[in-house]
Amino acid sequence: MEQGQQTQIDAIRNILFGQNMKVYEEEFNRVRKFIADNRAEMEANARMTNEQVMQTIADLERRMMLQMQKNHEELLAAIRKLEDDKLDRRQMGKLLTDIGSHIAL
């Protein structure tokens, strides 16, 4: 569109709508800028929140793995203790049998 045609369109718009059109246009531009600014801020907040959530999940995974490892080690220790207790009973039974055999002789 040529500059002359744009000037004519602006003149017709001013005749039909008066100066209010410029006021509306300025207000719309302010609203557009406000929306753009808020959108950028919301996107930044969403990215930051996402990063925080991902970090929290990673921290929880590490804590769960450590707790699972600790529980596994405690379970293995308890199993070893039970096996040791069972072995001690067997040894005690064998000793009592040996003592009984010596007494009977």
C-alpha positions as CSV (number, residue, x, y, z in Angstrom):
1,M,0.0,0.0,0.0
2,E,1.3,3.4,-0.9
3,Q,1.9,6.2,1.6
4,G,-0.8,8.3,0.0
5,Q,-3.4,5.5,0.3
6,Q,-2.5,4.9,4.0
7,T,-2.9,8.6,4.7
8,Q,-6.3,8.6,3.0
9,I,-7.4,5.5,5.1
10,D,-6.2,7.2,8.3
11,A,-8.1,10.4,7.3
12,I,-11.3,8.4,6.7
13,R,-10.8,6.5,10.0
14,N,-10.4,9.8,11.8
15,I,-13.6,11.1,10.2
16,L,-15.6,8.0,11.1
17,F,-14.2,7.3,14.6
18,G,-12.6,10.6,15.5
19,Q,-9.7,10.8,17.9
20,N,-11.1,7.9,19.9
21,M,-9.6,5.5,17.4
22,K,-6.1,6.6,18.4
23,V,-7.0,6.3,22.0
24,Y,-8.3,2.8,21.4
25,E,-5.2,1.9,19.4
26,E,-2.9,3.1,22.1
27,E,-4.9,1.2,24.7
28,F,-4.8,-2.0,22.6
29,N,-1.0,-1.5,22.2
30,R,-0.7,-1.2,26.0
31,V,-2.8,-4.3,26.5
32,R,-0.7,-6.3,23.9
33,K,2.5,-5.2,25.7
34,F,1.1,-6.2,29.1
35,I,0.0,-9.6,27.7
36,A,3.4,-10.1,26.1
37,D,5.3,-9.1,29.3
38,N,3.1,-11.4,31.4
39,R,3.5,-14.3,29.0
40,A,7.2,-14.0,29.1
41,E,7.2,-13.8,32.9
42,M,4.8,-16.8,33.1
43,E,7.0,-18.9,30.8
44,A,10.1,-18.0,32.9
45,N,8.2,-19.0,36.0
46,A,7.0,-22.3,34.4
47,R,10.6,-23.1,33.4
48,M,11.9,-22.4,36.9
49,T,9.1,-24.4,38.5
50,N,9.8,-27.3,36.1
51,E,13.5,-27.2,37.0
52,Q,12.6,-27.2,40.7
53,V,10.3,-30.1,40.3
54,M,12.9,-32.1,38.3
55,Q,15.5,-31.3,41.0
56,T,13.1,-32.4,43.8
57,I,12.4,-35.7,41.9
58,A,16.1,-36.3,41.5
59,D,16.7,-35.7,45.2
60,L,13.9,-38.0,46.1
61,E,15.3,-40.7,43.8
62,R,18.7,-40.4,45.4
63,R,17.2,-40.6,48.9
64,M,15.1,-43.6,48.0
65,M,18.1,-45.4,46.5
66,L,20.2,-44.7,49.6
67,Q,17.3,-45.9,51.9
68,M,16.8,-49.0,49.8
69,Q,20.6,-49.7,50.0
70,K,20.5,-49.2,53.7
71,N,17.5,-51.5,54.1
72,H,19.2,-54.1,51.9
73,E,22.4,-54.0,54.0
74,E,20.3,-54.3,57.2
75,L,18.4,-57.3,55.8
76,L,21.7,-59.0,54.8
77,A,23.1,-58.4,58.3
78,A,20.0,-59.8,59.9
79,I,20.2,-62.9,57.7
80,R,23.8,-63.4,58.6
81,K,23.0,-63.1,62.3
82,L,20.2,-65.6,62.0
83,E,22.6,-68.0,60.2
84,D,25.3,-67.4,62.9
85,D,22.7,-68.1,65.6
86,K,21.6,-71.3,63.8
87,L,25.3,-72.3,63.5
88,D,25.9,-71.6,67.2
89,R,22.9,-73.9,68.1
90,R,24.3,-76.7,66.0
91,Q,27.7,-76.3,67.6
92,M,26.2,-76.3,71.0
93,G,24.2,-79.4,70.1
94,K,27.4,-81.1,68.9
95,L,29.3,-80.1,72.0
96,L,26.5,-81.5,74.2
97,T,26.5,-84.7,72.2
98,D,30.3,-85.0,72.6
99,I,30.1,-84.3,76.3
100,G,27.3,-86.9,76.7
101,S,29.5,-89.4,74.8
102,H,32.4,-88.7,77.0
103,I,30.3,-89.0,80.2
104,A,28.8,-92.3,79.0
105,L,32.2,-93.8,78.5
